Amino acid sequence: MIFDRDIRHRVAVPTPTLPRPTVGAVAVNRARWGDLAAVSRLQRRAFRPALAYGFGTLIVLRALPNVRFLVARRGGAVIGCAIGDRHDGQTRVINVAVDPDARRRGVATALLRALERELPRGDLLLMVEVENLGAQALYRAEGYLPVGSAADYYGRGRGGIWMQKGRDGADDAPPKLRV
Ligand SMILES: CC(C)(COP(=O)(O)OP(=O)(O)OC[C@H]1O[C@@H](n2cnc3c(N)ncnc32)[C@H](O)[C@@H]1OP(=O)(O)O)[C@@H](O)C(=O)NCCC(=O)NCCS
C-alpha cells in the first residue's frame, strides 16, 4: 500500500467499464458510498493501526475522479478492497486488503485483476513492506517485480519495496519511477 500522504496531484482518466464479478460467490464491483464504513472496518482488521486508511481518507479516495475503488463482497458483506489511481502519468495500486477470515481463496487476486482492468493504461507500480512476504508473493504471482526500495517508508526500520508490472501495448511512455 501507498501512504495516504503520497496520494495527491490528481489527474482525470476516462471512465472504464465495470469489472466482472469473479471468484464463485464473491463479487467484485466499484465501491458505493454506503460501503465505506465496512471498508474502514476492513482496513482496521487487515492492517496495523498506522497503516489502516481512515474513514476520511476513504471518502477522499472514493470521491477522486482518477481513483478506482473496488470492493469484494460475499453474501452482501464487504470482505476485500483494492484501490488504485492514475497519478502524474503513473498507474498505481495504492491499497489491497482482504479480511483475515477470507484469505487464501483468491479474493485479492480477483481484486487486483479487476483493478488492472479498471486502470488499463500504462505499467503498474505499487509499494509493499519488506516484511510483508505474503503480499509480495501475491504480487509476484500476478507479474509484479521488485524495482526499487525505500528505507523507513513504513516507519523506522520498516522499509518498503517498489514493485512494477509492465503491460504489453501500454499506450504511455515508460513510467517515471519515483523511488
Ligand atoms: C496480502 C493479502 C491482500 C492477500 O489476500 P488473499 O485474498 O489471501 O490473496 P490470494 O488468496 O489472492 O492469494 C494469491 C496467492 O498469493 C500468495 N499469497 C497470498 N497471501 C500469502 C501469504 N500470507 N503467504 C504466502 N503467500 C501468499 C499465494 O501464492 C496465493 O496463492 P495460494 O493461496 O494458491 O498459495 C491479504 O493477506 C491481506 O489483506 N493482508 C493484509 C493487508 C496487506 O498486506 N495488503 C497488501 C499491502 S501491500
The ligand as a Tripos MOL2 file, in Angstrom:
@<TRIPOS>MOLECULE
LIG
   48    50     1     0     0
SMALL
NO_CHARGES

@<TRIPOS>ATOM
      1 C1         -1.9470   -9.8110    1.1220 C.3       1 LIG1
      2 C2         -3.4370  -10.1000    1.0390 C.3       1 LIG1
      3 C3         -4.1390   -8.9320    0.3450 C.3       1 LIG1
      4 C4         -3.6590  -11.3950    0.2190 C.3       1 LIG1
      5 O1         -5.0650  -11.6230    0.0990 O.3       1 LIG1
      6 P1         -5.6350  -13.0730   -0.2770 P.3       1 LIG1
      7 O2         -7.0290  -12.9130   -0.7190 O.co2     1 LIG1
      8 O3         -5.3660  -14.0040    0.8150 O.co2     1 LIG1
      9 O4         -4.7010  -13.4630   -1.5300 O.3       1 LIG1
     10 P2         -4.9950  -14.6110   -2.5910 P.3       1 LIG1
     11 O5         -5.8320  -15.6760   -1.9840 O.co2     1 LIG1
     12 O6         -5.4960  -13.9950   -3.8390 O.co2     1 LIG1
     13 O7         -3.5130  -15.1760   -2.8020 O.3       1 LIG1
     14 C5         -2.9990  -15.4550   -4.0930 C.3       1 LIG1
     15 C6         -1.6020  -16.0140   -3.9490 C.3       1 LIG1
     16 O8         -0.7480  -15.0320   -3.3410 O.3       1 LIG1
     17 C7          0.1590  -15.7050   -2.4420 C.3       1 LIG1
     18 N1         -0.1410  -15.3680   -1.0630 N.ar      1 LIG1
     19 C8         -1.1500  -14.6300   -0.6010 C.ar      1 LIG1
     20 N2         -1.0760  -14.4950    0.7340 N.ar      1 LIG1
     21 C9          0.0180  -15.1680    1.1290 C.ar      1 LIG1
     22 C10         0.6370  -15.4160    2.3900 C.ar      1 LIG1
     23 N3          0.1280  -14.9090    3.5370 N.pl3     1 LIG1
     24 N4          1.7620  -16.1590    2.4250 N.ar      1 LIG1
     25 C11         2.2880  -16.6520    1.2910 C.ar      1 LIG1
     26 N5          1.7430  -16.4760    0.0520 N.ar      1 LIG1
     27 C12         0.6260  -15.7370   -0.0130 C.ar      1 LIG1
     28 C13        -0.0560  -17.1910   -2.6800 C.3       1 LIG1
     29 O9          0.7650  -17.5690   -3.7720 O.3       1 LIG1
     30 C14        -1.5090  -17.2200   -3.0620 C.3       1 LIG1
     31 O10        -1.8690  -18.3650   -3.7950 O.3       1 LIG1
     32 P3         -2.2280  -19.7410   -2.9880 P.3       1 LIG1
     33 O11        -3.1720  -19.3750   -1.8910 O.co2     1 LIG1
     34 O12        -2.8340  -20.5950   -4.0650 O.co2     1 LIG1
     35 O13        -0.9280  -20.2490   -2.4570 O.co2     1 LIG1
     36 C15        -4.0460  -10.3300    2.4470 C.3       1 LIG1
     37 O14        -3.2630  -11.2550    3.1410 O.3       1 LIG1
     38 C16        -4.1410   -9.0580    3.2690 C.2       1 LIG1
     39 O15        -5.1360   -8.3370    3.2200 O.2       1 LIG1
     40 N6         -3.0750   -8.7810    4.0520 N.am      1 LIG1
     41 C17        -3.0690   -7.5790    4.9070 C.3       1 LIG1
     42 C18        -3.0650   -6.3210    4.0950 C.3       1 LIG1
     43 C19        -1.8960   -6.2890    3.1570 C.2       1 LIG1
     44 O16        -0.7890   -6.6800    3.4910 O.2       1 LIG1
     45 N7         -2.1560   -5.7600    1.9470 N.am      1 LIG1
     46 C20        -1.1350   -5.5940    0.9420 C.3       1 LIG1
     47 C21        -0.4220   -4.3270    1.1910 C.3       1 LIG1
     48 S1          0.8560   -4.0310    0.0120 S.3       1 LIG1
@<TRIPOS>BOND
     1     1     2 1
     2     2     3 1
     3     2     4 1
     4     2    36 1
     5     4     5 1
     6     5     6 1
     7     6     7 2
     8     6     8 1
     9     6     9 1
    10     9    10 1
    11    10    11 2
    12    10    12 1
    13    10    13 1
    14    13    14 1
    15    14    15 1
    16    15    16 1
    17    15    30 1
    18    16    17 1
    19    17    18 1
    20    17    28 1
    21    18    19 ar
    22    18    27 ar
    23    19    20 ar
    24    20    21 ar
    25    21    22 ar
    26    21    27 ar
    27    22    23 1
    28    22    24 ar
    29    24    25 ar
    30    25    26 ar
    31    26    27 ar
    32    28    29 1
    33    28    30 1
    34    30    31 1
    35    31    32 1
    36    32    33 2
    37    32    34 1
    38    32    35 1
    39    36    37 1
    40    36    38 1
    41    38    39 2
    42    38    40 1
    43    40    41 1
    44    41    42 1
    45    42    43 1
    46    43    44 2
    47    43    45 1
    48    45    46 1
    49    46    47 1
    50    47    48 1
@<TRIPOS>SUBSTRUCTURE
     1 LIG1         1 GROUP 0 **** ****
